[in-house]
Amino acid sequence: MNPKSELQELLQKLSLSLPEYEEESSAGPSHCPYFVSRVRVKWRDGKVLVEKGEGRKKKDAHQNAATKMLQRIRAEDGGGDVYDDKVSLVDGINMAHGGVLDSRRDKYGSWGSSRGHPATILISCVNIN
């Protein structure tokens, strides 16, 4: 599942408002644009969480912002309602393309995605020289 969908489903599960995305800026020539997007989530107690994402496409910027928001929500929640104590081998791996690998145990102790399907493992190799 992509980060935007995962964020939306998580907020619905927690009975919170849906995330709001907006384009903050764009730069670069028309053949090679660069976008910065912002996602805003109305969290508990009236607190508003905001994260930014960047990418060569608006979609990539939104997905990267959603990935950062999911990480922030996990930190804000501290393991409370969002994930129970059986969920924690891997919360998510930021892949080079901005996706999140969802490979954690569900409430029954089984491995899989948040929708109950078997986890798909993606390997991304990046040369950092």
A tleap script that builds the chain and sets N, CA, C and O, in Angstrom:
source leaprc.protein.ff14SB
mol = sequence {
  NMET ASN PRO LYS SER GLU LEU GLN GLU LEU
  LEU GLN LYS LEU SER LEU SER LEU PRO GLU
  TYR GLU GLU GLU SER SER ALA GLY PRO SER
  HIE CYS PRO TYR PHE VAL SER ARG VAL ARG
  VAL LYS TRP ARG ASP GLY LYS VAL LEU VAL
  GLU LYS GLY GLU GLY ARG LYS LYS LYS ASP
  ALA HIE GLN ASN ALA ALA THR LYS MET LEU
  GLN ARG ILE ARG ALA GLU ASP GLY GLY GLY
  ASP VAL TYR ASP ASP LYS VAL SER LEU VAL
  ASP GLY ILE ASN MET ALA HIE GLY GLY VAL
  LEU ASP SER ARG ARG ASP LYS TYR GLY SER
  TRP GLY SER SER ARG GLY HIE PRO ALA THR
  ILE LEU ILE SER CYS VAL ASN ILE CASN
}
set mol.1.N position { 0.852 -1.170 0.000 }
set mol.1.CA position { 0.000 0.000 0.000 }
set mol.1.C position { 0.901 1.237 0.000 }
set mol.1.O position { 1.932 1.261 0.672 }
set mol.2.N position { 0.510 2.247 -0.745 }
set mol.2.CA position { 1.327 3.457 -0.795 }
set mol.2.C position { 1.102 4.300 0.463 }
set mol.2.O position { 0.076 4.163 1.129 }
set mol.3.N position { 2.064 5.174 0.786 }
set mol.3.CA position { 1.970 5.957 2.024 }
set mol.3.C position { 0.733 6.845 2.134 }
set mol.3.O position { 0.193 7.012 3.227 }
set mol.4.N position { 0.276 7.417 1.013 }
set mol.4.CA position { -0.919 8.264 1.073 }
set mol.4.C position { -2.139 7.451 1.494 }
set mol.4.O position { -2.922 7.887 2.338 }
set mol.5.N position { -2.294 6.285 0.911 }
set mol.5.CA position { -3.420 5.413 1.266 }
set mol.5.C position { -3.305 4.928 2.701 }
set mol.5.O position { -4.296 4.880 3.430 }
set mol.6.N position { -2.091 4.567 3.104 }
set mol.6.CA position { -1.884 4.095 4.474 }
set mol.6.C position { -2.228 5.189 5.480 }
set mol.6.O position { -2.862 4.920 6.501 }
set mol.7.N position { -1.811 6.419 5.195 }
set mol.7.CA position { -2.115 7.540 6.088 }
set mol.7.C position { -3.623 7.760 6.173 }
set mol.7.O position { -4.162 7.948 7.263 }
set mol.8.N position { -4.298 7.739 5.041 }
set mol.8.CA position { -5.747 7.944 5.028 }
set mol.8.C position { -6.461 6.858 5.821 }
set mol.8.O position { -7.351 7.159 6.618 }
set mol.9.N position { -6.083 5.597 5.613 }
set mol.9.CA position { -6.727 4.503 6.343 }
set mol.9.C position { -6.455 4.586 7.836 }
set mol.9.O position { -7.340 4.312 8.647 }
set mol.10.N position { -5.235 4.964 8.203 }
set mol.10.CA position { -4.896 5.087 9.619 }
set mol.10.C position { -5.743 6.170 10.282 }
set mol.10.O position { -6.273 5.958 11.372 }
set mol.11.N position { -5.875 7.328 9.634 }
set mol.11.CA position { -6.671 8.419 10.208 }
set mol.11.C position { -8.144 8.042 10.311 }
set mol.11.O position { -8.816 8.411 11.274 }
set mol.12.N position { -8.649 7.306 9.319 }
set mol.12.CA position { -10.039 6.840 9.391 }
set mol.12.C position { -10.207 5.864 10.548 }
set mol.12.O position { -11.202 5.919 11.271 }
set mol.13.N position { -9.239 4.972 10.724 }
set mol.13.CA position { -9.278 3.996 11.822 }
set mol.13.C position { -9.310 4.703 13.174 }
set mol.13.O position { -9.951 4.232 14.114 }
set mol.14.N position { -8.613 5.840 13.265 }
set mol.14.CA position { -8.548 6.596 14.515 }
set mol.14.C position { -9.672 7.627 14.631 }
set mol.14.O position { -9.699 8.414 15.577 }
set mol.15.N position { -10.601 7.623 13.666 }
set mol.15.CA position { -11.731 8.572 13.630 }
set mol.15.C position { -11.268 10.018 13.619 }
set mol.15.O position { -11.836 10.867 14.307 }
set mol.16.N position { -10.233 10.294 12.835 }
set mol.16.CA position { -9.714 11.655 12.680 }
set mol.16.C position { -10.009 12.143 11.267 }
set mol.16.O position { -10.326 11.344 10.386 }
set mol.17.N position { -9.906 13.455 11.048 }
set mol.17.CA position { -10.143 14.041 9.725 }
set mol.17.C position { -9.118 13.540 8.718 }
set mol.17.O position { -8.002 13.171 9.082 }
set mol.18.N position { -9.508 13.533 7.457 }
set mol.18.CA position { -8.602 13.119 6.392 }
set mol.18.C position { -7.469 14.128 6.224 }
set mol.18.O position { -7.639 15.304 6.545 }
set mol.19.N position { -6.323 13.686 5.729 }
set mol.19.CA position { -5.197 14.608 5.541 }
set mol.19.C position { -5.486 15.611 4.428 }
set mol.19.O position { -6.226 15.312 3.491 }
set mol.20.N position { -4.900 16.794 4.538 }
set mol.20.CA position { -5.047 17.839 3.529 }
set mol.20.C position { -3.685 18.070 2.887 }
set mol.20.O position { -2.701 18.315 3.585 }
set mol.21.N position { -3.624 17.993 1.557 }
set mol.21.CA position { -2.376 18.186 0.820 }
set mol.21.C position { -2.434 19.504 0.066 }
set mol.21.O position { -3.484 19.890 -0.448 }
set mol.22.N position { -1.304 20.190 0.003 }
set mol.22.CA position { -1.230 21.405 -0.798 }
set mol.22.C position { 0.182 21.545 -1.359 }
set mol.22.O position { 1.166 21.148 -0.736 }
set mol.23.N position { 0.245 22.120 -2.552 }
set mol.23.CA position { 1.540 22.364 -3.167 }
set mol.23.C position { 2.123 23.629 -2.555 }
set mol.23.O position { 1.509 24.695 -2.606 }
set mol.24.N position { 3.297 23.504 -1.985 }
set mol.24.CA position { 3.936 24.658 -1.359 }
set mol.24.C position { 4.719 25.473 -2.378 }
set mol.24.O position { 4.654 26.702 -2.386 }
set mol.25.N position { 5.464 24.776 -3.241 }
set mol.25.CA position { 6.235 25.473 -4.261 }
set mol.25.C position { 6.629 24.512 -5.370 }
set mol.25.O position { 6.564 23.292 -5.222 }
set mol.26.N position { 7.038 25.098 -6.480 }
set mol.26.CA position { 7.600 24.315 -7.575 }
set mol.26.C position { 8.713 25.153 -8.190 }
set mol.26.O position { 8.669 26.383 -8.173 }
set mol.27.N position { 9.696 24.474 -8.725 }
set mol.27.CA position { 10.849 25.155 -9.301 }
set mol.27.C position { 11.398 24.314 -10.436 }
set mol.27.O position { 10.980 23.175 -10.643 }
set mol.28.N position { 12.324 24.879 -11.156 }
set mol.28.CA position { 12.976 24.163 -12.229 }
set mol.28.C position { 12.304 24.395 -13.564 }
set mol.28.O position { 11.199 24.931 -13.638 }
set mol.29.N position { 12.989 23.984 -14.619 }
set mol.29.CA position { 12.419 24.143 -15.961 }
set mol.29.C position { 11.238 23.200 -16.179 }
set mol.29.O position { 11.075 22.227 -15.443 }
set mol.30.N position { 10.427 23.482 -17.172 }
set mol.30.CA position { 9.217 22.694 -17.406 }
set mol.30.C position { 9.514 21.231 -17.724 }
set mol.30.O position { 8.687 20.364 -17.442 }
set mol.31.N position { 10.676 20.939 -18.302 }
set mol.31.CA position { 11.005 19.552 -18.620 }
set mol.31.C position { 11.580 18.800 -17.418 }
set mol.31.O position { 11.755 17.583 -17.477 }
set mol.32.N position { 11.874 19.513 -16.336 }
set mol.32.CA position { 12.448 18.867 -15.150 }
set mol.32.C position { 12.028 19.619 -13.883 }
set mol.32.O position { 12.879 20.167 -13.182 }
set mol.33.N position { 10.725 19.652 -13.584 }
set mol.33.CA position { 10.249 20.410 -12.420 }
set mol.33.C position { 10.586 19.714 -11.105 }
set mol.33.O position { 10.915 18.528 -11.065 }
set mol.34.N position { 10.491 20.491 -10.038 }
set mol.34.CA position { 10.728 19.981 -8.689 }
set mol.34.C position { 9.635 20.559 -7.796 }
set mol.34.O position { 9.440 21.774 -7.760 }
set mol.35.N position { 8.924 19.695 -7.078 }
set mol.35.CA position { 7.769 20.128 -6.292 }
set mol.35.C position { 8.004 19.934 -4.803 }
set mol.35.O position { 8.674 18.991 -4.382 }
set mol.36.N position { 7.447 20.835 -4.021 }
set mol.36.CA position { 7.428 20.710 -2.571 }
set mol.36.C position { 5.959 20.778 -2.160 }
set mol.36.O position { 5.263 21.749 -2.455 }
set mol.37.N position { 5.501 19.729 -1.472 }
set mol.37.CA position { 4.111 19.668 -1.008 }
set mol.37.C position { 4.077 19.574 0.502 }
set mol.37.O position { 5.055 19.198 1.149 }
set mol.38.N position { 2.934 19.922 1.040 }
set mol.38.CA position { 2.743 19.886 2.482 }
set mol.38.C position { 1.497 19.065 2.782 }
set mol.38.O position { 0.490 19.172 2.083 }
set mol.39.N position { 1.573 18.244 3.831 }
set mol.39.CA position { 0.396 17.515 4.292 }
set mol.39.C position { 0.096 17.998 5.710 }
set mol.39.O position { 0.992 18.168 6.536 }
set mol.40.N position { -1.187 18.211 5.959 }
set mol.40.CA position { -1.637 18.722 7.259 }
set mol.40.C position { -2.655 17.736 7.829 }
set mol.40.O position { -3.590 17.318 7.146 }
set mol.41.N position { -2.448 17.374 9.106 }
set mol.41.CA position { -3.338 16.435 9.784 }
set mol.41.C position { -3.808 17.071 11.083 }
set mol.41.O position { -3.007 17.563 11.877 }
set mol.42.N position { -5.128 17.053 11.287 }
set mol.42.CA position { -5.680 17.518 12.566 }
set mol.42.C position { -5.581 16.355 13.533 }
set mol.42.O position { -6.322 15.379 13.419 }
set mol.43.N position { -4.668 16.459 14.480 }
set mol.43.CA position { -4.372 15.397 15.432 }
set mol.43.C position { -5.235 15.580 16.663 }
set mol.43.O position { -6.143 16.411 16.685 }
set mol.44.N position { -4.950 14.821 17.650 }
set mol.44.CA position { -5.725 14.853 18.899 }
set mol.44.C position { -5.554 16.173 19.635 }
set mol.44.O position { -4.553 16.868 19.459 }
set mol.45.N position { -6.529 16.510 20.452 }
set mol.45.CA position { -6.511 17.727 21.281 }
set mol.45.C position { -6.336 18.997 20.453 }
set mol.45.O position { -5.774 19.978 20.940 }
set mol.46.N position { -6.810 18.991 19.205 }
set mol.46.CA position { -6.742 20.181 18.368 }
set mol.46.C position { -5.371 20.475 17.787 }
set mol.46.O position { -5.205 21.471 17.084 }
set mol.47.N position { -4.401 19.644 18.059 }
set mol.47.CA position { -3.050 19.844 17.545 }
set mol.47.C position { -3.040 19.574 16.038 }
set mol.47.O position { -3.675 18.629 15.569 }
set mol.48.N position { -2.322 20.402 15.286 }
set mol.48.CA position { -2.204 20.217 13.843 }
set mol.48.C position { -0.761 19.818 13.525 }
set mol.48.O position { 0.183 20.516 13.893 }
set mol.49.N position { -0.607 18.687 12.838 }
set mol.49.CA position { 0.711 18.203 12.431 }
set mol.49.C position { 0.921 18.558 10.967 }
set mol.49.O position { 0.014 18.402 10.150 }
set mol.50.N position { 2.119 19.037 10.636 }
set mol.50.CA position { 2.442 19.419 9.260 }
set mol.50.C position { 3.784 18.808 8.878 }
set mol.50.O position { 4.746 18.882 9.643 }
set mol.51.N position { 3.844 18.211 7.706 }
set mol.51.CA position { 5.092 17.664 7.177 }
set mol.51.C position { 5.218 18.040 5.708 }
set mol.51.O position { 4.214 18.211 5.017 }
set mol.52.N position { 6.456 18.169 5.230 }
set mol.52.CA position { 6.724 18.508 3.835 }
set mol.52.C position { 7.315 17.308 3.109 }
set mol.52.O position { 7.983 16.465 3.708 }
set mol.53.N position { 7.056 17.250 1.812 }
set mol.53.CA position { 7.640 16.232 0.948 }
set mol.53.C position { 8.088 16.874 -0.347 }
set mol.53.O position { 7.525 17.880 -0.779 }
set mol.54.N position { 9.105 16.290 -0.966 }
set mol.54.CA position { 9.657 16.837 -2.198 }
set mol.54.C position { 9.730 15.751 -3.255 }
set mol.54.O position { 9.800 14.563 -2.938 }
set mol.55.N position { 9.714 16.168 -4.518 }
set mol.55.CA position { 9.842 15.198 -5.596 }
set mol.55.C position { 9.769 15.835 -6.961 }
set mol.55.O position { 9.409 17.004 -7.100 }
set mol.56.N position { 10.115 15.054 -7.966 }
set mol.56.CA position { 10.085 15.518 -9.357 }
set mol.56.C position { 8.664 15.557 -9.925 }
set mol.56.O position { 8.414 16.187 -10.953 }
set mol.57.N position { 7.748 14.883 -9.250 }
set mol.57.CA position { 6.336 14.908 -9.635 }
set mol.57.C position { 5.530 15.314 -8.407 }
set mol.57.O position { 5.966 15.085 -7.279 }
set mol.58.N position { 4.363 15.913 -8.613 }
set mol.58.CA position { 3.493 16.275 -7.486 }
set mol.58.C position { 3.144 15.031 -6.675 }
set mol.58.O position { 3.120 15.060 -5.445 }
set mol.59.N position { 2.874 13.942 -7.387 }
set mol.59.CA position { 2.522 12.687 -6.720 }
set mol.59.C position { 3.652 12.232 -5.793 }
set mol.59.O position { 3.396 11.811 -4.666 }
set mol.60.N position { 4.898 12.316 -6.264 }
set mol.60.CA position { 6.044 11.910 -5.435 }
set mol.60.C position { 6.177 12.808 -4.208 }
set mol.60.O position { 6.478 12.333 -3.114 }
set mol.61.N position { 5.951 14.102 -4.395 }
set mol.61.CA position { 6.024 15.038 -3.268 }
set mol.61.C position { 4.954 14.707 -2.232 }
set mol.61.O position { 5.224 14.741 -1.032 }
set mol.62.N position { 3.742 14.389 -2.683 }
set mol.62.CA position { 2.656 14.010 -1.765 }
set mol.62.C position { 2.986 12.703 -1.044 }
set mol.62.O position { 2.783 12.596 0.166 }
set mol.63.N position { 3.490 11.714 -1.774 }
set mol.63.CA position { 3.833 10.424 -1.159 }
set mol.63.C position { 4.936 10.596 -0.116 }
set mol.63.O position { 4.874 9.997 0.957 }
set mol.64.N position { 5.942 11.412 -0.427 }
set mol.64.CA position { 7.027 11.650 0.527 }
set mol.64.C position { 6.539 12.393 1.759 }
set mol.64.O position { 6.985 12.113 2.872 }
set mol.65.N position { 5.632 13.332 1.569 }
set mol.65.CA position { 5.042 14.042 2.711 }
set mol.65.C position { 4.236 13.067 3.575 }
set mol.65.O position { 4.298 13.128 4.803 }
set mol.66.N position { 3.486 12.174 2.938 }
set mol.66.CA position { 2.689 11.178 3.682 }
set mol.66.C position { 3.595 10.231 4.463 }
set mol.66.O position { 3.280 9.864 5.595 }
set mol.67.N position { 4.724 9.833 3.863 }
set mol.67.CA position { 5.690 8.961 4.547 }
set mol.67.C position { 6.208 9.637 5.811 }
set mol.67.O position { 6.276 9.019 6.873 }
set mol.68.N position { 6.572 10.905 5.688 }
set mol.68.CA position { 7.066 11.645 6.857 }
set mol.68.C position { 5.977 11.799 7.919 }
set mol.68.O position { 6.253 11.733 9.117 }
set mol.69.N position { 4.730 12.006 7.465 }
set mol.69.CA position { 3.617 12.152 8.417 }
set mol.69.C position { 3.372 10.845 9.158 }
set mol.69.O position { 3.115 10.863 10.362 }
set mol.70.N position { 3.447 9.713 8.465 }
set mol.70.CA position { 3.279 8.422 9.134 }
set mol.70.C position { 4.342 8.233 10.214 }
set mol.70.O position { 4.043 7.759 11.309 }
set mol.71.N position { 5.577 8.605 9.902 }
set mol.71.CA position { 6.651 8.503 10.894 }
set mol.71.C position { 6.378 9.429 12.074 }
set mol.71.O position { 6.598 9.056 13.226 }
set mol.72.N position { 5.906 10.616 11.789 }
set mol.72.CA position { 5.600 11.591 12.849 }
set mol.72.C position { 4.468 11.088 13.739 }
set mol.72.O position { 4.532 11.210 14.962 }
set mol.73.N position { 3.434 10.524 13.121 }
set mol.73.CA position { 2.296 10.013 13.892 }
set mol.73.C position { 2.754 8.878 14.799 }
set mol.73.O position { 2.335 8.796 15.954 }
set mol.74.N position { 3.606 8.011 14.282 }
set mol.74.CA position { 4.128 6.922 15.115 }
set mol.74.C position { 4.890 7.482 16.309 }
set mol.74.O position { 4.795 6.947 17.414 }
set mol.75.N position { 5.644 8.555 16.093 }
set mol.75.CA position { 6.393 9.186 17.185 }
set mol.75.C position { 5.455 9.892 18.158 }
set mol.75.O position { 5.631 9.789 19.372 }
set mol.76.N position { 4.458 10.608 17.636 }
set mol.76.CA position { 3.488 11.321 18.485 }
set mol.76.C position { 2.684 10.356 19.335 }
set mol.76.O position { 2.406 10.620 20.505 }
set mol.77.N position { 2.311 9.229 18.732 }
set mol.77.CA position { 1.452 8.268 19.408 }
set mol.77.C position { 2.206 7.492 20.478 }
set mol.77.O position { 1.623 7.096 21.487 }
set mol.78.N position { 3.488 7.275 20.265 }
set mol.78.CA position { 4.285 6.545 21.247 }
set mol.78.C position { 3.845 5.109 21.442 }
set mol.78.O position { 4.035 4.542 22.518 }
set mol.79.N position { 3.252 4.505 20.402 }
set mol.79.CA position { 2.850 3.104 20.500 }
set mol.79.C position { 1.459 2.898 21.083 }
set mol.79.O position { 1.079 1.764 21.377 }
set mol.80.N position { 0.697 3.963 21.256 }
set mol.80.CA position { -0.635 3.845 21.856 }
set mol.80.C position { -1.656 3.222 20.931 }
set mol.80.O position { -1.581 2.031 20.632 }
set mol.81.N position { -2.625 4.028 20.467 }
set mol.81.CA position { -3.723 3.522 19.650 }
set mol.81.C position { -3.300 3.099 18.248 }
set mol.81.O position { -3.945 2.254 17.629 }
set mol.82.N position { -2.215 3.689 17.750 }
set mol.82.CA position { -1.833 3.448 16.362 }
set mol.82.C position { -1.328 2.033 16.178 }
set mol.82.O position { -1.728 1.350 15.235 }
set mol.83.N position { -0.463 1.586 17.056 }
set mol.83.CA position { 0.088 0.233 16.955 }
set mol.83.C position { 0.167 -0.370 18.349 }
set mol.83.O position { 0.585 0.291 19.300 }
set mol.84.N position { -0.238 -1.628 18.462 }
set mol.84.CA position { -0.162 -2.266 19.766 }
set mol.84.C position { 1.235 -2.822 20.000 }
set mol.84.O position { 2.103 -2.695 19.137 }
set mol.85.N position { 1.467 -3.443 21.172 }
set mol.85.CA position { 2.810 -3.880 21.536 }
set mol.85.C position { 3.322 -5.043 20.692 }
set mol.85.O position { 4.521 -5.319 20.715 }
set mol.86.N position { 2.461 -5.733 19.950 }
set mol.86.CA position { 2.924 -6.821 19.090 }
set mol.86.C position { 3.428 -6.301 17.746 }
set mol.86.O position { 3.986 -7.062 16.956 }
set mol.87.N position { 3.234 -5.010 17.485 }
set mol.87.CA position { 3.616 -4.436 16.215 }
set mol.87.C position { 4.907 -3.695 16.407 }
set mol.87.O position { 4.887 -2.597 16.963 }
set mol.88.N position { 5.996 -4.210 15.993 }
set mol.88.CA position { 7.174 -3.396 16.048 }
set mol.88.C position { 8.460 -3.957 15.524 }
set mol.88.O position { 9.500 -3.349 15.777 }
set mol.89.N position { 8.486 -5.027 14.840 }
set mol.89.CA position { 9.782 -5.458 14.308 }
set mol.89.C position { 10.290 -4.419 13.325 }
set mol.89.O position { 11.415 -3.935 13.450 }
set mol.90.N position { 9.469 -4.080 12.356 }
set mol.90.CA position { 9.836 -3.033 11.404 }
set mol.90.C position { 8.605 -2.167 11.204 }
set mol.90.O position { 7.591 -2.647 10.696 }
set mol.91.N position { 8.673 -0.905 11.593 }
set mol.91.CA position { 7.533 -0.012 11.402 }
set mol.91.C position { 7.390 0.384 9.951 }
set mol.91.O position { 6.276 0.571 9.462 }
set mol.92.N position { 8.472 0.509 9.279 }
set mol.92.CA position { 8.437 0.899 7.874 }
set mol.92.C position { 9.831 1.245 7.438 }
set mol.92.O position { 10.611 1.786 8.223 }
set mol.93.N position { 10.157 0.951 6.224 }
set mol.93.CA position { 11.484 1.258 5.704 }
set mol.93.C position { 11.307 2.288 4.611 }
set mol.93.O position { 10.563 2.065 3.656 }
set mol.94.N position { 11.985 3.412 4.746 }
set mol.94.CA position { 11.940 4.422 3.698 }
set mol.94.C position { 12.749 3.918 2.523 }
set mol.94.O position { 13.963 3.749 2.627 }
set mol.95.N position { 12.103 3.686 1.437 }
set mol.95.CA position { 12.791 3.214 0.247 }
set mol.95.C position { 13.290 4.420 -0.542 }
set mol.95.O position { 12.812 5.537 -0.346 }
set mol.96.N position { 14.232 4.196 -1.417 }
set mol.96.CA position { 14.809 5.280 -2.208 }
set mol.96.C position { 13.742 6.024 -3.008 }
set mol.96.O position { 13.879 7.224 -3.247 }
set mol.97.N position { 12.686 5.332 -3.425 }
set mol.97.CA position { 11.628 5.964 -4.218 }
set mol.97.C position { 10.559 6.609 -3.352 }
set mol.97.O position { 9.567 7.118 -3.875 }
set mol.98.N position { 10.743 6.597 -2.028 }
set mol.98.CA position { 9.799 7.272 -1.143 }
set mol.98.C position { 8.678 6.393 -0.647 }
set mol.98.O position { 7.771 6.886 0.025 }
set mol.99.N position { 8.705 5.113 -0.950 }
set mol.99.CA position { 7.646 4.222 -0.497 }
set mol.99.C position { 7.927 3.693 0.892 }
set mol.99.O position { 9.005 3.917 1.442 }
set mol.100.N position { 6.979 3.003 1.453 }
set mol.100.CA position { 7.143 2.408 2.771 }
set mol.100.C position { 6.840 0.923 2.663 }
set mol.100.O position { 5.790 0.529 2.156 }
set mol.101.N position { 7.756 0.115 3.136 }
set mol.101.CA position { 7.526 -1.322 3.190 }
set mol.101.C position { 6.853 -1.610 4.515 }
set mol.101.O position { 7.410 -1.331 5.577 }
set mol.102.N position { 5.672 -2.161 4.453 }
set mol.102.CA position { 4.892 -2.414 5.646 }
set mol.102.C position { 5.024 -3.889 5.998 }
set mol.102.O position { 4.259 -4.722 5.513 }
set mol.103.N position { 6.006 -4.207 6.848 }
set mol.103.CA position { 6.213 -5.609 7.202 }
set mol.103.C position { 6.279 -5.717 8.722 }
set mol.103.O position { 7.363 -5.710 9.306 }
set mol.104.N position { 5.140 -5.814 9.342 }
set mol.104.CA position { 5.087 -5.905 10.793 }
set mol.104.C position { 4.063 -6.951 11.185 }
set mol.104.O position { 3.265 -7.396 10.360 }
set mol.105.N position { 4.091 -7.331 12.417 }
set mol.105.CA position { 3.142 -8.336 12.894 }
set mol.105.C position { 1.783 -7.699 13.147 }
set mol.105.O position { 1.689 -6.586 13.663 }
set mol.106.N position { 0.745 -8.415 12.778 }
set mol.106.CA position { -0.590 -7.905 13.074 }
set mol.106.C position { -0.973 -8.307 14.500 }
set mol.106.O position { -0.168 -8.908 15.211 }
set mol.107.N position { -2.185 -7.980 14.914 }
set mol.107.CA position { -2.584 -8.238 16.302 }
set mol.107.C position { -2.639 -9.723 16.637 }
set mol.107.O position { -2.704 -10.091 17.810 }
set mol.108.N position { -2.613 -10.584 15.611 }
set mol.108.CA position { -2.618 -12.026 15.845 }
set mol.108.C position { -1.215 -12.624 15.801 }
set mol.108.O position { -1.050 -13.833 15.960 }
set mol.109.N position { -0.201 -11.777 15.583 }
set mol.109.CA position { 1.178 -12.250 15.545 }
set mol.109.C position { 1.625 -12.742 14.184 }
set mol.109.O position { 2.708 -13.314 14.057 }
set mol.110.N position { 0.798 -12.525 13.154 }
set mol.110.CA position { 1.163 -12.969 11.804 }
set mol.110.C position { 1.900 -11.857 11.071 }
set mol.110.O position { 1.694 -10.674 11.344 }
set mol.111.N position { 2.757 -12.249 10.141 }
set mol.111.CA position { 3.457 -11.271 9.316 }
set mol.111.C position { 2.573 -10.897 8.156 }
set mol.111.O position { 1.884 -11.750 7.595 }
set mol.112.N position { 2.581 -9.632 7.787 }
set mol.112.CA position { 1.803 -9.223 6.628 }
set mol.112.C position { 1.602 -7.729 6.604 }
set mol.112.O position { 2.111 -7.003 7.458 }
set mol.113.N position { 0.868 -7.286 5.635 }
set mol.113.CA position { 0.600 -5.863 5.521 }
set mol.113.C position { -0.575 -5.497 6.406 }
set mol.113.O position { -1.206 -6.365 7.010 }
set mol.114.N position { -0.864 -4.209 6.477 }
set mol.114.CA position { -1.956 -3.761 7.334 }
set mol.114.C position { -3.314 -4.220 6.815 }
set mol.114.O position { -4.306 -4.122 7.537 }
set mol.115.N position { -3.384 -4.719 5.576 }
set mol.115.CA position { -4.648 -5.218 5.041 }
set mol.115.C position { -4.760 -6.726 5.177 }
set mol.115.O position { -5.743 -7.311 4.723 }
set mol.116.N position { -3.774 -7.369 5.793 }
set mol.116.CA position { -3.846 -8.791 6.006 }
set mol.116.C position { -3.282 -9.623 4.874 }
set mol.116.O position { -3.316 -10.852 4.933 }
set mol.117.N position { -2.761 -8.970 3.837 }
set mol.117.CA position { -2.144 -9.708 2.744 }
set mol.117.C position { -0.691 -9.997 3.096 }
set mol.117.O position { -0.104 -9.271 3.899 }
set mol.118.N position { -0.099 -11.027 2.524 }
set mol.118.CA position { 1.313 -11.296 2.793 }
set mol.118.C position { 2.171 -10.094 2.417 }
set mol.118.O position { 1.923 -9.440 1.404 }
set mol.119.N position { 3.168 -9.810 3.225 }
set mol.119.CA position { 4.044 -8.671 2.966 }
set mol.119.C position { 4.878 -8.932 1.717 }
set mol.119.O position { 5.350 -10.047 1.498 }
set mol.120.N position { 5.053 -7.912 0.912 }
set mol.120.CA position { 5.923 -7.989 -0.247 }
set mol.120.C position { 7.214 -7.294 0.110 }
set mol.120.O position { 7.196 -6.150 0.562 }
set mol.121.N position { 8.311 -7.949 -0.081 }
set mol.121.CA position { 9.607 -7.372 0.277 }
set mol.121.C position { 10.243 -6.807 -0.967 }
set mol.121.O position { 10.427 -7.513 -1.959 }
set mol.122.N position { 10.579 -5.532 -0.915 }
set mol.122.CA position { 11.224 -4.835 -2.012 }
set mol.122.C position { 12.644 -4.502 -1.606 }
set mol.122.O position { 12.884 -4.067 -0.479 }
set mol.123.N position { 13.577 -4.698 -2.500 }
set mol.123.CA position { 14.971 -4.369 -2.210 }
set mol.123.C position { 15.381 -3.275 -3.186 }
set mol.123.O position { 15.201 -3.405 -4.397 }
set mol.124.N position { 15.932 -2.201 -2.645 }
set mol.124.CA position { 16.359 -1.091 -3.462 }
set mol.124.C position { 17.843 -0.878 -3.240 }
set mol.124.O position { 18.274 -0.660 -2.108 }
set mol.125.N position { 18.619 -0.935 -4.286 }
set mol.125.CA position { 20.063 -0.730 -4.181 }
set mol.125.C position { 20.392 0.683 -4.646 }
set mol.125.O position { 19.972 1.117 -5.718 }
set mol.126.N position { 21.149 1.384 -3.820 }
set mol.126.CA position { 21.531 2.747 -4.149 }
set mol.126.C position { 23.028 2.862 -3.958 }
set mol.126.O position { 23.554 2.494 -2.908 }
set mol.127.N position { 23.716 3.370 -4.964 }
set mol.127.CA position { 25.150 3.588 -4.874 }
set mol.127.C position { 25.385 4.948 -4.237 }
set mol.127.O position { 24.944 5.962 -4.779 }
set mol.128.N position { 26.064 4.994 -3.105 }
set mol.128.CA position { 26.254 6.248 -2.371 }
set mol.128.C position { 27.696 6.716 -2.482 }
set mol.128.O position { 28.275 7.155 -1.488 }
set mol.129.N position { 28.273 6.637 -3.634 }
set mol.129.CA position { 29.666 7.106 -3.820 }
set mol.129.C position { 29.711 8.511 -4.303 }
set mol.129.O position { 30.794 9.058 -4.510 }
savepdb mol mol.pdb
quit
